[in-house]
Amino acid sequence: MDKTKAAPRRLLGSRRFWSSIISVITLIIAASRPELEEHLDVLAPTITTICVTLVGGYIIEDREPAKNAGLNGKDDRHESNAA
């Protein structure tokens, strides 16, 4: 499959991408609403923190299967060397 066609599909299917987009849209809406203007100093860091936490959690979740697969391979080699 052509990599140039696969990249946009991966991006549009990414939870990290959509979490970031929704957070930016939420920040824009909060900044544009006059009644929320006085609370923006609290809302902006809160929305940003939630987004960063979500994306970080997704990264950890995505790396865990790869890490476990790598550890299984290392354990097998390590046990065979010990014998």
N, CA, C and O atoms as a CHARMM CRD file, in Angstrom:
* protein
*
  332
    1    1 MET  N      0.84200  -1.18100   0.00000 PROA 1      0.00000
    2    1 MET  CA     0.00000   0.00000   0.00000 PROA 1      0.00000
    3    1 MET  C      0.88600   1.24400   0.00000 PROA 1      0.00000
    4    1 MET  O      1.94100   1.25700   0.63500 PROA 1      0.00000
    5    2 ASP  N      0.47300   2.25400  -0.68900 PROA 2      0.00000
    6    2 ASP  CA     1.21300   3.50100  -0.78300 PROA 2      0.00000
    7    2 ASP  C      1.20000   4.22000   0.56300 PROA 2      0.00000
    8    2 ASP  O      0.14000   4.41100   1.15900 PROA 2      0.00000
    9    3 LYS  N      2.38400   4.61900   1.04300 PROA 3      0.00000
   10    3 LYS  CA     2.48300   5.26700   2.35000 PROA 3      0.00000
   11    3 LYS  C      1.78700   6.61900   2.37900 PROA 3      0.00000
   12    3 LYS  O      1.28500   7.02300   3.42800 PROA 3      0.00000
   13    4 THR  N      1.74500   7.32300   1.26700 PROA 4      0.00000
   14    4 THR  CA     1.09800   8.64000   1.24700 PROA 4      0.00000
   15    4 THR  C     -0.41100   8.52300   1.42700 PROA 4      0.00000
   16    4 THR  O     -1.04600   9.45300   1.92400 PROA 4      0.00000
   17    5 LYS  N     -0.98700   7.40200   1.03500 PROA 5      0.00000
   18    5 LYS  CA    -2.42300   7.19400   1.21900 PROA 5      0.00000
   19    5 LYS  C     -2.73200   6.63700   2.60600 PROA 5      0.00000
   20    5 LYS  O     -3.81900   6.87500   3.13400 PROA 5      0.00000
   21    6 ALA  N     -1.81100   5.91000   3.19500 PROA 6      0.00000
   22    6 ALA  CA    -2.04100   5.29800   4.50000 PROA 6      0.00000
   23    6 ALA  C     -1.89300   6.30600   5.63400 PROA 6      0.00000
   24    6 ALA  O     -2.56000   6.17800   6.66100 PROA 6      0.00000
   25    7 ALA  N     -1.03900   7.29300   5.46700 PROA 7      0.00000
   26    7 ALA  CA    -0.78900   8.26400   6.54000 PROA 7      0.00000
   27    7 ALA  C     -2.03800   9.04700   6.92800 PROA 7      0.00000
   28    7 ALA  O     -2.32100   9.15000   8.12200 PROA 7      0.00000
   29    8 PRO  N     -2.80300   9.60600   5.98600 PROA 8      0.00000
   30    8 PRO  CA    -4.01800  10.32000   6.40600 PROA 8      0.00000
   31    8 PRO  C     -5.04400   9.40900   7.08300 PROA 8      0.00000
   32    8 PRO  O     -5.75200   9.84500   7.99000 PROA 8      0.00000
   33    9 ARG  N     -5.12800   8.17500   6.66000 PROA 9      0.00000
   34    9 ARG  CA    -6.06000   7.23400   7.29100 PROA 9      0.00000
   35    9 ARG  C     -5.64800   6.95100   8.72500 PROA 9      0.00000
   36    9 ARG  O     -6.49200   6.89500   9.62000 PROA 9      0.00000
   37   10 ARG  N     -4.35000   6.77000   8.94300 PROA 10     0.00000
   38   10 ARG  CA    -3.86400   6.53900  10.30300 PROA 10     0.00000
   39   10 ARG  C     -4.10600   7.75800  11.17200 PROA 10     0.00000
   40   10 ARG  O     -4.48000   7.63500  12.33800 PROA 10     0.00000
   41   11 LEU  N     -3.89100   8.94200  10.59500 PROA 11     0.00000
   42   11 LEU  CA    -4.09100  10.17300  11.35600 PROA 11     0.00000
   43   11 LEU  C     -5.55300  10.34500  11.74900 PROA 11     0.00000
   44   11 LEU  O     -5.85400  10.66400  12.89900 PROA 11     0.00000
   45   12 LEU  N     -6.45700  10.13500  10.80600 PROA 12     0.00000
   46   12 LEU  CA    -7.88000  10.30300  11.09000 PROA 12     0.00000
   47   12 LEU  C     -8.42000   9.23200  12.03100 PROA 12     0.00000
   48   12 LEU  O     -9.46900   9.42700  12.64500 PROA 12     0.00000
   49   13 GLY  N     -7.73900   8.13200  12.15200 PROA 13     0.00000
   50   13 GLY  CA    -8.15100   7.06700  13.06100 PROA 13     0.00000
   51   13 GLY  C     -7.45300   7.13000  14.41000 PROA 13     0.00000
   52   13 GLY  O     -7.66500   6.26700  15.26200 PROA 13     0.00000
   53   14 SER  N     -6.63000   8.13900  14.60700 PROA 14     0.00000
   54   14 SER  CA    -5.84000   8.24500  15.82600 PROA 14     0.00000
   55   14 SER  C     -6.61700   8.91300  16.95500 PROA 14     0.00000
   56   14 SER  O     -7.16200  10.00300  16.78300 PROA 14     0.00000
   57   15 ARG  N     -6.66400   8.26100  18.09500 PROA 15     0.00000
   58   15 ARG  CA    -7.31900   8.85100  19.26700 PROA 15     0.00000
   59   15 ARG  C     -6.55100  10.06700  19.75500 PROA 15     0.00000
   60   15 ARG  O     -7.14800  11.02600  20.24400 PROA 15     0.00000
   61   16 ARG  N     -5.23100  10.03500  19.62600 PROA 16     0.00000
   62   16 ARG  CA    -4.42000  11.18700  20.04000 PROA 16     0.00000
   63   16 ARG  C     -4.75000  12.41500  19.21100 PROA 16     0.00000
   64   16 ARG  O     -4.86200  13.51700  19.74800 PROA 16     0.00000
   65   17 PHE  N     -4.90800  12.23400  17.90300 PROA 17     0.00000
   66   17 PHE  CA    -5.23900  13.33100  17.00200 PROA 17     0.00000
   67   17 PHE  C     -6.58300  13.93800  17.36700 PROA 17     0.00000
   68   17 PHE  O     -6.69800  15.15700  17.50000 PROA 17     0.00000
   69   18 TRP  N     -7.60100  13.10200  17.53100 PROA 18     0.00000
   70   18 TRP  CA    -8.93700  13.61400  17.81500 PROA 18     0.00000
   71   18 TRP  C     -9.03100  14.23800  19.19300 PROA 18     0.00000
   72   18 TRP  O     -9.76900  15.20500  19.37800 PROA 18     0.00000
   73   19 SER  N     -8.31000  13.71600  20.15600 PROA 19     0.00000
   74   19 SER  CA    -8.28700  14.33900  21.47900 PROA 19     0.00000
   75   19 SER  C     -7.68600  15.73900  21.40100 PROA 19     0.00000
   76   19 SER  O     -8.18000  16.66900  22.03800 PROA 19     0.00000
   77   20 SER  N     -6.63500  15.88200  20.63100 PROA 20     0.00000
   78   20 SER  CA    -6.00100  17.19000  20.46200 PROA 20     0.00000
   79   20 SER  C     -6.92100  18.15700  19.73100 PROA 20     0.00000
   80   20 SER  O     -7.04000  19.31700  20.12500 PROA 20     0.00000
   81   21 ILE  N     -7.56700  17.69400  18.67900 PROA 21     0.00000
   82   21 ILE  CA    -8.47300  18.55600  17.91400 PROA 21     0.00000
   83   21 ILE  C     -9.63800  19.01300  18.78500 PROA 21     0.00000
   84   21 ILE  O     -9.98600  20.19400  18.77600 PROA 21     0.00000
   85   22 ILE  N    -10.24100  18.10300  19.52900 PROA 22     0.00000
   86   22 ILE  CA   -11.36200  18.45900  20.39400 PROA 22     0.00000
   87   22 ILE  C    -10.91800  19.44200  21.47600 PROA 22     0.00000
   88   22 ILE  O    -11.66800  20.35400  21.82500 PROA 22     0.00000
   89   23 SER  N     -9.72500  19.27000  22.00100 PROA 23     0.00000
   90   23 SER  CA    -9.22100  20.19400  23.01300 PROA 23     0.00000
   91   23 SER  C     -9.00200  21.58700  22.43700 PROA 23     0.00000
   92   23 SER  O     -9.33500  22.58000  23.08300 PROA 23     0.00000
   93   24 VAL  N     -8.45100  21.67300  21.24000 PROA 24     0.00000
   94   24 VAL  CA    -8.23500  22.97800  20.59700 PROA 24     0.00000
   95   24 VAL  C     -9.57700  23.65000  20.31500 PROA 24     0.00000
   96   24 VAL  O     -9.73000  24.84900  20.54800 PROA 24     0.00000
   97   25 ILE  N    -10.53800  22.89700  19.82200 PROA 25     0.00000
   98   25 ILE  CA   -11.86700  23.46100  19.55300 PROA 25     0.00000
   99   25 ILE  C    -12.50900  23.95100  20.85400 PROA 25     0.00000
  100   25 ILE  O    -13.11700  25.02000  20.88800 PROA 25     0.00000
  101   26 THR  N    -12.37000  23.16600  21.91700 PROA 26     0.00000
  102   26 THR  CA   -12.92100  23.56700  23.20800 PROA 26     0.00000
  103   26 THR  C    -12.26000  24.84500  23.71400 PROA 26     0.00000
  104   26 THR  O    -12.93800  25.72200  24.25000 PROA 26     0.00000
  105   27 LEU  N    -10.94800  24.95700  23.55000 PROA 27     0.00000
  106   27 LEU  CA   -10.24400  26.18000  23.94900 PROA 27     0.00000
  107   27 LEU  C    -10.72000  27.38300  23.13800 PROA 27     0.00000
  108   27 LEU  O    -10.92100  28.46400  23.69000 PROA 27     0.00000
  109   28 ILE  N    -10.89800  27.20000  21.84500 PROA 28     0.00000
  110   28 ILE  CA   -11.37100  28.29700  20.99500 PROA 28     0.00000
  111   28 ILE  C    -12.77700  28.73600  21.41400 PROA 28     0.00000
  112   28 ILE  O    -13.05600  29.93200  21.50000 PROA 28     0.00000
  113   29 ILE  N    -13.65400  27.77600  21.67200 PROA 29     0.00000
  114   29 ILE  CA   -15.01500  28.11300  22.10100 PROA 29     0.00000
  115   29 ILE  C    -14.98500  28.83500  23.44500 PROA 29     0.00000
  116   29 ILE  O    -15.67700  29.83600  23.63200 PROA 29     0.00000
  117   30 ALA  N    -14.18400  28.32800  24.37800 PROA 30     0.00000
  118   30 ALA  CA   -14.10400  28.96600  25.69700 PROA 30     0.00000
  119   30 ALA  C    -13.53800  30.37700  25.59100 PROA 30     0.00000
  120   30 ALA  O    -13.98400  31.27100  26.31000 PROA 30     0.00000
  121   31 ALA  N    -12.57300  30.59200  24.71400 PROA 31     0.00000
  122   31 ALA  CA   -11.97200  31.91500  24.56400 PROA 31     0.00000
  123   31 ALA  C    -12.90500  32.88300  23.84800 PROA 31     0.00000
  124   31 ALA  O    -12.81000  34.09300  24.05700 PROA 31     0.00000
  125   32 SER  N    -13.79200  32.38300  23.01900 PROA 32     0.00000
  126   32 SER  CA   -14.65800  33.26100  22.23900 PROA 32     0.00000
  127   32 SER  C    -15.95600  33.62100  22.96500 PROA 32     0.00000
  128   32 SER  O    -16.67000  34.52900  22.53800 PROA 32     0.00000
  129   33 ARG  N    -16.26400  32.93000  24.04300 PROA 33     0.00000
  130   33 ARG  CA   -17.49600  33.20400  24.79200 PROA 33     0.00000
  131   33 ARG  C    -17.24100  34.30700  25.82500 PROA 33     0.00000
  132   33 ARG  O    -16.41000  34.13000  26.71700 PROA 33     0.00000
  133   34 PRO  N    -17.93900  35.43400  25.71900 PROA 34     0.00000
  134   34 PRO  CA   -17.70000  36.54000  26.65600 PROA 34     0.00000
  135   34 PRO  C    -17.99700  36.17000  28.11500 PROA 34     0.00000
  136   34 PRO  O    -17.32000  36.64900  29.02500 PROA 34     0.00000
  137   35 GLU  N    -18.99700  35.32700  28.33700 PROA 35     0.00000
  138   35 GLU  CA   -19.33600  34.97000  29.71900 PROA 35     0.00000
  139   35 GLU  C    -18.28300  34.06400  30.36600 PROA 35     0.00000
  140   35 GLU  O    -18.25000  33.94000  31.59100 PROA 35     0.00000
  141   36 LEU  N    -17.42700  33.43300  29.56600 PROA 36     0.00000
  142   36 LEU  CA   -16.36300  32.58000  30.10100 PROA 36     0.00000
  143   36 LEU  C    -15.02800  33.29800  30.18600 PROA 36     0.00000
  144   36 LEU  O    -14.04500  32.73300  30.66400 PROA 36     0.00000
  145   37 GLU  N    -14.98900  34.53100  29.72800 PROA 37     0.00000
  146   37 GLU  CA   -13.72200  35.27300  29.66500 PROA 37     0.00000
  147   37 GLU  C    -13.05500  35.40400  31.03700 PROA 37     0.00000
  148   37 GLU  O    -11.83500  35.27800  31.14700 PROA 37     0.00000
  149   38 GLU  N    -13.84600  35.65500  32.07500 PROA 38     0.00000
  150   38 GLU  CA   -13.26100  35.81900  33.40500 PROA 38     0.00000
  151   38 GLU  C    -12.74100  34.50300  33.98600 PROA 38     0.00000
  152   38 GLU  O    -11.93500  34.51400  34.91600 PROA 38     0.00000
  153   39 HSD  N    -13.19400  33.37800  33.44800 PROA 39     0.00000
  154   39 HSD  CA   -12.75400  32.06300  33.93900 PROA 39     0.00000
  155   39 HSD  C    -11.71100  31.41500  33.02500 PROA 39     0.00000
  156   39 HSD  O    -11.29000  30.28200  33.25800 PROA 39     0.00000
  157   40 LEU  N    -11.30700  32.13200  32.00300 PROA 40     0.00000
  158   40 LEU  CA   -10.37800  31.55200  31.02200 PROA 40     0.00000
  159   40 LEU  C     -9.01900  31.22200  31.63700 PROA 40     0.00000
  160   40 LEU  O     -8.34700  30.29300  31.18900 PROA 40     0.00000
  161   41 ASP  N     -8.61200  31.97400  32.65500 PROA 41     0.00000
  162   41 ASP  CA    -7.32900  31.69200  33.30000 PROA 41     0.00000
  163   41 ASP  C     -7.32700  30.34200  34.01800 PROA 41     0.00000
  164   41 ASP  O     -6.26100  29.79000  34.29200 PROA 41     0.00000
  165   42 VAL  N     -8.50100  29.81200  34.32100 PROA 42     0.00000
  166   42 VAL  CA    -8.61600  28.48600  34.93200 PROA 42     0.00000
  167   42 VAL  C     -8.96000  27.43700  33.87100 PROA 42     0.00000
  168   42 VAL  O     -8.45100  26.31700  33.90800 PROA 42     0.00000
  169   43 LEU  N     -9.81900  27.80400  32.93600 PROA 43     0.00000
  170   43 LEU  CA   -10.26900  26.84600  31.91600 PROA 43     0.00000
  171   43 LEU  C     -9.14800  26.40500  30.97500 PROA 43     0.00000
  172   43 LEU  O     -9.02100  25.21600  30.68400 PROA 43     0.00000
  173   44 ALA  N     -8.34700  27.33600  30.50400 PROA 44     0.00000
  174   44 ALA  CA    -7.30400  26.99300  29.52500 PROA 44     0.00000
  175   44 ALA  C     -6.31200  25.97100  30.06900 PROA 44     0.00000
  176   44 ALA  O     -6.06100  24.96600  29.40500 PROA 44     0.00000
  177   45 PRO  N     -5.73500  26.19100  31.26100 PROA 45     0.00000
  178   45 PRO  CA    -4.81300  25.16000  31.77500 PROA 45     0.00000
  179   45 PRO  C     -5.50500  23.83600  32.07100 PROA 45     0.00000
  180   45 PRO  O     -4.90600  22.77100  31.91800 PROA 45     0.00000
  181   46 THR  N     -6.75800  23.90000  32.49300 PROA 46     0.00000
  182   46 THR  CA    -7.48600  22.66400  32.79900 PROA 46     0.00000
  183   46 THR  C     -7.72700  21.84600  31.53700 PROA 46     0.00000
  184   46 THR  O     -7.49500  20.63700  31.52700 PROA 46     0.00000
  185   47 ILE  N     -8.18500  22.49000  30.48600 PROA 47     0.00000
  186   47 ILE  CA    -8.43000  21.79500  29.21200 PROA 47     0.00000
  187   47 ILE  C     -7.12500  21.24300  28.65600 PROA 47     0.00000
  188   47 ILE  O     -7.08300  20.12000  28.15400 PROA 47     0.00000
  189   48 THR  N     -6.06500  22.03500  28.74600 PROA 48     0.00000
  190   48 THR  CA    -4.76000  21.59300  28.24500 PROA 48     0.00000
  191   48 THR  C     -4.24800  20.39700  29.04900 PROA 48     0.00000
  192   48 THR  O     -3.71800  19.44500  28.47500 PROA 48     0.00000
  193   49 THR  N     -4.40300  20.44000  30.35600 PROA 49     0.00000
  194   49 THR  CA    -3.95600  19.33300  31.20400 PROA 49     0.00000
  195   49 THR  C     -4.72300  18.05100  30.89600 PROA 49     0.00000
  196   49 THR  O     -4.13700  16.97000  30.84100 PROA 49     0.00000
  197   50 ILE  N     -6.01900  18.17100  30.69700 PROA 50     0.00000
  198   50 ILE  CA    -6.82600  16.99500  30.35500 PROA 50     0.00000
  199   50 ILE  C     -6.36600  16.40400  29.02600 PROA 50     0.00000
  200   50 ILE  O     -6.23800  15.18700  28.89800 PROA 50     0.00000
  201   51 CYS  N     -6.11700  17.26200  28.04000 PROA 51     0.00000
  202   51 CYS  CA    -5.65900  16.78400  26.72700 PROA 51     0.00000
  203   51 CYS  C     -4.30800  16.08700  26.83000 PROA 51     0.00000
  204   51 CYS  O     -4.12300  15.00000  26.28300 PROA 51     0.00000
  205   52 VAL  N     -3.36800  16.71100  27.53000 PROA 52     0.00000
  206   52 VAL  CA    -2.03200  16.12000  27.65400 PROA 52     0.00000
  207   52 VAL  C     -2.09700  14.78900  28.40200 PROA 52     0.00000
  208   52 VAL  O     -1.39200  13.84300  28.05000 PROA 52     0.00000
  209   53 THR  N     -2.93500  14.71500  29.42500 PROA 53     0.00000
  210   53 THR  CA    -3.09200  13.46800  30.17400 PROA 53     0.00000
  211   53 THR  C     -3.69700  12.37100  29.30600 PROA 53     0.00000
  212   53 THR  O     -3.24400  11.22600  29.33600 PROA 53     0.00000
  213   54 LEU  N     -4.71500  12.72200  28.53700 PROA 54     0.00000
  214   54 LEU  CA    -5.32800  11.74400  27.62600 PROA 54     0.00000
  215   54 LEU  C     -4.32700  11.22600  26.60400 PROA 54     0.00000
  216   54 LEU  O     -4.19000  10.01700  26.41400 PROA 54     0.00000
  217   55 VAL  N     -3.62800  12.14700  25.94700 PROA 55     0.00000
  218   55 VAL  CA    -2.66800  11.75200  24.91300 PROA 55     0.00000
  219   55 VAL  C     -1.54200  10.92800  25.52800 PROA 55     0.00000
  220   55 VAL  O     -1.11300   9.93100  24.94600 PROA 55     0.00000
  221   56 GLY  N     -1.06500  11.33200  26.68900 PROA 56     0.00000
  222   56 GLY  CA    -0.02400  10.55800  27.36500 PROA 56     0.00000
  223   56 GLY  C     -0.49600   9.16100  27.72400 PROA 56     0.00000
  224   56 GLY  O      0.25100   8.19200  27.58500 PROA 56     0.00000
  225   57 GLY  N     -1.73600   9.05600  28.18700 PROA 57     0.00000
  226   57 GLY  CA    -2.29800   7.74100  28.49600 PROA 57     0.00000
  227   57 GLY  C     -2.42000   6.86800  27.26200 PROA 57     0.00000
  228   57 GLY  O     -2.15200   5.66800  27.30800 PROA 57     0.00000
  229   58 TYR  N     -2.83200   7.48400  26.14700 PROA 58     0.00000
  230   58 TYR  CA    -2.91800   6.72500  24.89300 PROA 58     0.00000
  231   58 TYR  C     -1.54300   6.24000  24.45000 PROA 58     0.00000
  232   58 TYR  O     -1.41100   5.12700  23.94300 PROA 58     0.00000
  233   59 ILE  N     -0.53300   7.06000  24.63700 PROA 59     0.00000
  234   59 ILE  CA     0.82900   6.65900  24.24900 PROA 59     0.00000
  235   59 ILE  C      1.28800   5.48200  25.10300 PROA 59     0.00000
  236   59 ILE  O      1.83900   4.51000  24.58600 PROA 59     0.00000
  237   60 ILE  N      1.06000   5.57200  26.40300 PROA 60     0.00000
  238   60 ILE  CA     1.45100   4.46800  27.29500 PROA 60     0.00000
  239   60 ILE  C      0.67600   3.20600  26.94200 PROA 60     0.00000
  240   60 ILE  O      1.24000   2.11200  26.91400 PROA 60     0.00000
  241   61 GLU  N     -0.60900   3.35900  26.67600 PROA 61     0.00000
  242   61 GLU  CA    -1.44600   2.21000  26.31500 PROA 61     0.00000
  243   61 GLU  C     -0.97800   1.57200  25.00900 PROA 61     0.00000
  244   61 GLU  O     -0.98200   0.34700  24.88700 PROA 61     0.00000
  245   62 ASP  N     -0.57900   2.37900  24.03900 PROA 62     0.00000
  246   62 ASP  CA    -0.12700   1.85200  22.75200 PROA 62     0.00000
  247   62 ASP  C      1.24400   1.19000  22.85700 PROA 62     0.00000
  248   62 ASP  O      1.53700   0.26300  22.10200 PROA 62     0.00000
  249   63 ARG  N      2.07200   1.64000  23.76200 PROA 63     0.00000
  250   63 ARG  CA     3.41900   1.07900  23.88900 PROA 63     0.00000
  251   63 ARG  C      3.45300  -0.18500  24.74300 PROA 63     0.00000
  252   63 ARG  O      4.38800  -0.97800  24.63000 PROA 63     0.00000
  253   64 GLU  N      2.46500  -0.38100  25.58000 PROA 64     0.00000
  254   64 GLU  CA     2.46200  -1.53900  26.47800 PROA 64     0.00000
  255   64 GLU  C      2.50500  -2.87600  25.73100 PROA 64     0.00000
  256   64 GLU  O      3.30900  -3.73100  26.10100 PROA 64     0.00000
  257   65 PRO  N      1.68100  -3.10100  24.69500 PROA 65     0.00000
  258   65 PRO  CA     1.77800  -4.38200  23.97500 PROA 65     0.00000
  259   65 PRO  C      3.15600  -4.58400  23.32600 PROA 65     0.00000
  260   65 PRO  O      3.68300  -5.69600  23.29900 PROA 65     0.00000
  261   66 ALA  N      3.71900  -3.50900  22.81300 PROA 66     0.00000
  262   66 ALA  CA     5.04100  -3.62900  22.19200 PROA 66     0.00000
  263   66 ALA  C      6.09900  -3.94900  23.24200 PROA 66     0.00000
  264   66 ALA  O      7.00700  -4.74500  23.00300 PROA 66     0.00000
  265   67 LYS  N      5.97100  -3.32300  24.39900 PROA 67     0.00000
  266   67 LYS  CA     6.92100  -3.57600  25.47600 PROA 67     0.00000
  267   67 LYS  C      6.80800  -5.02100  25.95600 PROA 67     0.00000
  268   67 LYS  O      7.82000  -5.68700  26.17400 PROA 67     0.00000
  269   68 ASN  N      5.57300  -5.50500  26.12000 PROA 68     0.00000
  270   68 ASN  CA     5.37600  -6.88500  26.55800 PROA 68     0.00000
  271   68 ASN  C      5.91400  -7.87100  25.53600 PROA 68     0.00000
  272   68 ASN  O      6.49400  -8.89000  25.91200 PROA 68     0.00000
  273   69 ALA  N      5.73600  -7.59200  24.26100 PROA 69     0.00000
  274   69 ALA  CA     6.24900  -8.47200  23.21700 PROA 69     0.00000
  275   69 ALA  C      7.77200  -8.50900  23.25100 PROA 69     0.00000
  276   69 ALA  O      8.38100  -9.56000  23.04800 PROA 69     0.00000
  277   70 GLY  N      8.37700  -7.36700  23.50800 PROA 70     0.00000
  278   70 GLY  CA     9.83700  -7.29900  23.59700 PROA 70     0.00000
  279   70 GLY  C     10.36900  -8.02000  24.81400 PROA 70     0.00000
  280   70 GLY  O     11.40500  -8.68000  24.73800 PROA 70     0.00000
  281   71 LEU  N      9.67300  -7.90600  25.94300 PROA 71     0.00000
  282   71 LEU  CA    10.11500  -8.57500  27.16200 PROA 71     0.00000
  283   71 LEU  C      9.99900 -10.08300  27.04200 PROA 71     0.00000
  284   71 LEU  O     10.85200 -10.80800  27.55400 PROA 71     0.00000
  285   72 ASN  N      8.96000 -10.57100  26.37400 PROA 72     0.00000
  286   72 ASN  CA     8.80700 -12.01400  26.19700 PROA 72     0.00000
  287   72 ASN  C      9.97000 -12.57600  25.40600 PROA 72     0.00000
  288   72 ASN  O     10.48500 -13.64500  25.73300 PROA 72     0.00000
  289   73 GLY  N     10.38800 -11.87100  24.37200 PROA 73     0.00000
  290   73 GLY  CA    11.51900 -12.32200  23.56500 PROA 73     0.00000
  291   73 GLY  C     12.80800 -12.32200  24.36600 PROA 73     0.00000
  292   73 GLY  O     13.61700 -13.24100  24.23100 PROA 73     0.00000
  293   74 LYS  N     13.01700 -11.30300  25.20400 PROA 74     0.00000
  294   74 LYS  CA    14.22900 -11.20600  26.01600 PROA 74     0.00000
  295   74 LYS  C     14.24900 -12.28000  27.08600 PROA 74     0.00000
  296   74 LYS  O     15.30000 -12.85400  27.37000 PROA 74     0.00000
  297   75 ASP  N     13.08900 -12.56100  27.68800 PROA 75     0.00000
  298   75 ASP  CA    13.04200 -13.58700  28.72600 PROA 75     0.00000
  299   75 ASP  C     13.40200 -14.95200  28.16500 PROA 75     0.00000
  300   75 ASP  O     14.11900 -15.72200  28.80500 PROA 75     0.00000
  301   76 ASP  N     12.90300 -15.25700  26.96000 PROA 76     0.00000
  302   76 ASP  CA    13.20000 -16.55300  26.34900 PROA 76     0.00000
  303   76 ASP  C     14.70400 -16.68700  26.09200 PROA 76     0.00000
  304   76 ASP  O     15.29100 -17.73600  26.35500 PROA 76     0.00000
  305   77 ARG  N     15.31100 -15.64600  25.58800 PROA 77     0.00000
  306   77 ARG  CA    16.74600 -15.69100  25.31100 PROA 77     0.00000
  307   77 ARG  C     17.53700 -15.75500  26.61200 PROA 77     0.00000
  308   77 ARG  O     18.53800 -16.46600  26.70000 PROA 77     0.00000
  309   78 HSD  N     17.09400 -15.02200  27.61100 PROA 78     0.00000
  310   78 HSD  CA    17.80500 -14.98600  28.88400 PROA 78     0.00000
  311   78 HSD  C     17.75900 -16.34400  29.57500 PROA 78     0.00000
  312   78 HSD  O     18.76100 -16.77900  30.14300 PROA 78     0.00000
  313   79 GLU  N     16.61200 -17.01900  29.53500 PROA 79     0.00000
  314   79 GLU  CA    16.49200 -18.33500  30.15000 PROA 79     0.00000
  315   79 GLU  C     17.34100 -19.36500  29.42300 PROA 79     0.00000
  316   79 GLU  O     17.91200 -20.24900  30.06200 PROA 79     0.00000
  317   80 SER  N     17.43800 -19.27300  28.10700 PROA 80     0.00000
  318   80 SER  CA    18.23200 -20.24900  27.37200 PROA 80     0.00000
  319   80 SER  C     19.73000 -20.04500  27.64000 PROA 80     0.00000
  320   80 SER  O     20.49400 -21.01000  27.60700 PROA 80     0.00000
  321   81 ASN  N     20.16200 -18.79900  27.90500 PROA 81     0.00000
  322   81 ASN  CA    21.54000 -18.54200  28.22700 PROA 81     0.00000
  323   81 ASN  C     21.89400 -19.04300  29.61600 PROA 81     0.00000
  324   81 ASN  O     23.03100 -19.44400  29.86300 PROA 81     0.00000
  325   82 ALA  N     20.92600 -19.02100  30.52700 PROA 82     0.00000
  326   82 ALA  CA    21.18200 -19.44500  31.89700 PROA 82     0.00000
  327   82 ALA  C     21.32800 -20.97200  31.97900 PROA 82     0.00000
  328   82 ALA  O     21.97700 -21.47400  32.89700 PROA 82     0.00000
  329   83 ALA  N     20.74900 -21.69900  31.05400 PROA 83     0.00000
  330   83 ALA  CA    20.77600 -23.16100  31.14000 PROA 83     0.00000
  331   83 ALA  C     22.05100 -23.76600  30.70000 PROA 83     0.00000
  332   83 ALA  O     22.19600 -24.98900  30.72600 PROA 83     0.00000
